[in-house]
Each structure stands twice: as structure tokens, then as C-alpha cells.
Amino acid sequence: MNTPTPPSDEILKWFGVQVLAPLGGRLNQHWLVESGHTRFVLRRWSPDWAATSDYELRLLARLGDLGWPVAYAVEEPIEWEGHTWSLSVFLPGEPTSEKYSVAEQRERGRLLGHFHSDLSHLYEFGQRGTWRRCEQILADPILDHILTEHEREQSEEIHILRWHLDRARTRIDGLTLQNWPGIVIHGDFTPWNLHFTNGQLSGILDFELAHWDHRVGDFALSWRGKYDEVIYGYDEVSPLSPPEWDLITPLWWSFLIEGACQSLQNGTGVDEWIIKKLLQRSPLMGPDSAEFHHP
């Protein structure tokens, strides 16, 4: 893995900080920095994410006002040499060591339910950039064209994608999803994005995938087609309606299929992880829990 270029002296001087350690990042890059005896996190936004940085920073500010431990910005972001930079509070703590245990899943689901209670009141937030809800994804005829164009080179993967696309469309038929309300969701409510200090929540990290969606859209990467207890824990705090239970699996599949089609368009082929997750089954899936078989 290439080490990202560290922030320049000009950037450090602008924010009045010095680097303590690189923190890495999947898309955006982060450094642990210090000013006096106070620690902060310096972020260099990925060009693809910088276009919606205002959305994320406004969301973090609102959540901070509501008392949630999030990395809200302490300075206005700046543009420097083609990059967007921002300085945020440092969130202490560590992820739980019990990740994906039944108890951890249940508690994370309950926490997500409480978190959504506040997120549902942030009416001023619309959609982020080019994100789409599942009904828009599944109705897009471009998906079919992409699958057809690449069928010869990855026939087995395309067959799996097309089968799940057709199944997802059938499953949402009649749900009138366009009339359903939405909320801002976190997008990646996973164990490593939740920090705890002495057993208490001390940080919710990584809002890179935050956007407006159906509330069950937050199960995509927290559930991943297998961690059912997350959803059962959520249902204890904020009960799901029967149609919402029906939506969970096709919404998850739409997320995966859209990602696969984007990869095909970019020329990188279908990610093996996406195919593996499409074929994942759990009892919670109900009528979609049967194993996939080639005809």
C-alpha cells in the first residue's frame, strides 16, 4: 500500500497543528494532529468526495449539537493545491473486542435504532450528490444494458447479477416505495466505526457513505446479509413494518448490483466480494433465503 503524501507545512501552519501520526483512510486520508495539548484529526478529502463535503460537514455539525460523539469540524474547510482540507475533533476510544458476537450485534442494532430517532428529525437534509434509493436503482434500464454488454467476458457473474436484479424488482413490485418517507442514514454502521471508552460510546466514525434513504438502507453494510441480530436488535427499539421487512433483502441486493455495474463500467470487472455477498443467505430473508442455483 502506498503511503499518502503528508500534509504540507503550509497546511499545518494554516490550521496551527503538527502531525503526530497518519491514520489512513479508505477514500479520504486522515492524520492525527495536535495543537497545544489538544488532539484533532486533519482530513484530506478524496476528489470524488470533496464535491459533497459540505453535506457531510453540515450533518456532523447537527449531530454534534444533538450530543452525538461525532467528528465535527472545528475550522472551515479550505482548498489548497487541488485538495479540500478540514480539521475535526478527535474521538477517543477503541472498537469493541466482541465484534459480530450475538450480544454485539444486538446492542449495535439497538444503538442504530436510537441514532435513527434523531436522524429522522433532520428534515433539512435531502439527497447527497448522485446517491439513489433502491427503487431508482432497480428501475434504471442502464443496469440491463451494462450486464448485456459484459455478458461474454464474465458470463457466470453476469448471470448471478441478472437473476438477483430480476428477483429484487419482483420483490419491490407493489410496495410504492416512491411514496415512502426517508431519513439520512450513516451508511456503514459497523463495529470498527463505533468507538467506546470504559464501555460507553465515545465515537461514531466514517460518514463517507451517509445519504438520504429508506431507514432500512442502514442495514446494508451493518447486516451484510448475515448478521441478523443487528436487525432484530433494531426492531426491539424501533419496530419495522411488514413491508419494511420485505424491503431489506432487495434493497441490499440493489446496493450490490449498482456497485457491480459501476465496476463494469469502469473496466475493473465484478468484484468477487459482491458476488459472494449476493449469494449470501440468512433465515431473515424469508422467501429469498433459498439457495441460488444455476438453471
N, C-alpha and C positions, 0 to 999 in steps of 0.2 A: 504493500500500500504506500502511495506517495505521501510524504509529509507535506501538509499545506504550507504555503508561504506565510511566514508570520506577519503580523501587522507591522506596518512601517513606524518609524519613530514619529512621523508627523501625526499618524492616527493616535498613537499613545499619548502624545503631547496634547492633542485636541481634547481627549477625554480625561487627561490628567491621571493616567494609570500606568502601571508597569505589569508586564506579564509574569505570572507565576508558573503556569503550566498550560499546555494545549489540552483541550477537552474533546477535540474531534467533532464528528457530526456526519450524518448520512448525506444531507444535502447542503445545509448551511454549516459553516465552520465556527467553532467556539474556542475561546481562551479564557482561563481563569486569570483574572487580573486583580490588582489591589490599588487602592488609593488611601494613603494613610494606613490605618489598620482595618479598613473595611474592604471586603471582597465583593467583586462584581463579575459578571460574565460579559465578555466582548464578543459580539457576533458579526461575522461577515456573511451577508445574505447571498445565497446562490442566485445567479441571474434569473433563473426561472421563477424563483420565489420572491425576489425583490419587488416584482410588479404588484404583489398582493401583501407586501409587508405592512401597509397601513391597516389592513383588515385585522391581521394578527395582533399588531401592537395595540389597536383600539380594544380588541377583545380582552387581551391580557390586562389592560388598564381597568376595564369594567369589572373583571373578575377579582382583581386586587382590591378594588373598592368594596366588593361584596365579602371580602375576608378570606378568599381562597388563596392558598400559598402558590402563587404563580410568578414567573419571571417577568414582571412588568418592567418597561423601560424607565430609566431614571434620567435619561437625556433624550433630546430629539435626535432621530437618526440623521446621518449625514451621507452625502455622496462624495466619494473620493476615489479618483483614478479608476472609474468604471465600476465601482462596487458600492453597495449600501452597507453602512456600519451602524450598529446600535449597541447601547450599553444597558444591561439589565441587572436586577438584583440577583444575588447568588442564593440558591436554595440549598440548605444543608441536608444532611441525612443520606440514607442509602436505601436501595430497593430491598424488599423483604427477601429473606433467605428461603422462604417457603413458597416460591413462585410455582403456580399451577397445581398446588395441592388443592384438595376439595375445599378446605377452610379458606385458603387464599382466594380461590375463585369466587366463593360465596360472598366474602367480605368485599371484594373488588366490585362485584355486581351491585351490592347494596350501596357502596360509595358512589358508583356511577349513577344510581337512581337519585341519590341526594344531590349530586352535582347537576344532573339534568333539571332538577327542580328550580335551580337558579338560572341555568342556561335558557330555560323555556320562557323566561321573562325579558330576555334581551331582544325585544322586538325590533330594535333599530338595525339589526344586522340582517342583511339579505344574503344573497349567494356570494361566494368567494370566487372571483375570476371566472374560469371556464368550467368549474365543477358542475355536475349534473346529478339529479336524483335518479333512482333506478328506472322509473317509468320513462324518463327521457332517454336514458342509455338504451334500454331494451327496444324502444320504438325507432331507434336510429337505423335506417336501411344501409348506412355505410358499413356497419358491422358485417352484414351479409356479403357485401362486395369485397371487403378485406379478406374474409375467410375464403371466398371463392378464388380470389387472386393468388392465394398462397397454398391452396389445397394440394397442389402437385408436390411441393417441396417438403411439407410437413403433414402428410395425409392423416396419419393417426391422431396427431394433436388437433388438427382442424375438425376431425370427426367428433372428438370429445367436446370441443368448444361449441360446435354447432348443435350437438344434442342437448347440451346444458342451456344454450341460448333459447332453443325452441321450448324446452321444458320450463324455463323461467318465464317466458312470455305467456305460456299457458297458465302458469300458476298465478300470475297477477291479473289475468283477464277477469274483468268484472269487479275489481277492487276500487275502481275510480280513484286511483292514487293521486291524480292531479288535484283533487279536492281536499286531500288530507293536509292538515297543518304541518309545519316543520319547526325544527329548532336548530340552533347552532350546536354541532357536536364536536367532540375533541378529535376523533378520528383514529386514535392509536392508544386506547386506554389499556395499556399492557403493564405487566409488573415492573419492567425496567424504567417506565416513565412515571412511577409513583415512588417518592422518597419518604422515608419515615425516620423520626428521631425519638428514641425511647418509646416506640410503639405508637406514636402519634404522627399523623400525616403532616409532612413538612415541605412537600413539593409536588406539584403536578407539572411535568415537563413535556416538551415537544408538542407544540400546537401547529406543526407544519401542515398537518392534514385537516385542521379544523375548517369546517364549512357548514353551510345550511343543508339539512337533510331530514329524512324521517328519523325519529329518535332511535328506532331500531338499527339505523345505519351505524351507530356507535358499537354495535355488536360485531361488525365485520372483522376487525383485527383484534378485538378483545375476546371474541368467541372462536374465530378461525375454523369453524365447522367441527369443533371437537370439545371445547371447554364449556360444556353445557351448564355447569354450576354457576358460571358468571351470569347467565340469563335467568336462571332460577333465583339467584340472589337479588337481581334487579327487580324481578317480579314480586318479591316479598315487600319491597319498598314502594314500587310504582307499578301496579298490576297492568299487564298487557291485555289488550282486547283480542278476541279470537282472530280478527283479520290481521292484527299485528304479528301474532304467532305465525300465521300463514305467510307473511311477507319476509320473515327473517332469512329463509334459505334462498329464495330467488333474488333478494337484494344482495346477499353475499356473492352469489354466482355472477350477478351483473357487474359487481366491482372487479371480480377476477377476469371476466371476459373483456371488459373495457381495457384493463391493463394489458391483456394478451394482444388485443388488436392494436394498441398503441405501439407495442414492441414490434409487431409485424410491420407496421407502417414505418418504423424507424430502422428496419432492416436487421434487428437483433434476434429475431426468431422468438418463439414462445418459450417463456421461462419454465423450466422443469417444476419449479415451486408452484406455479399457478396450476399446472395440470394435476399435480399431487393434491392440491387443496380442492380442486373441482371434484376429484374422485373421493374426497374425504366424506365419510358418512357418520352420523350420530343418531341415537334414538330420538333426539329432539326434533329431527327433521320430519317426522311423521311420514306422510305419503312420499317424501323424497328420500327416505332413508334406505331404500332398496339399492343394492349394489349395481353399478353401471356395467352393462355387458354389451360388447360389440354385436351387432345383428349378424 
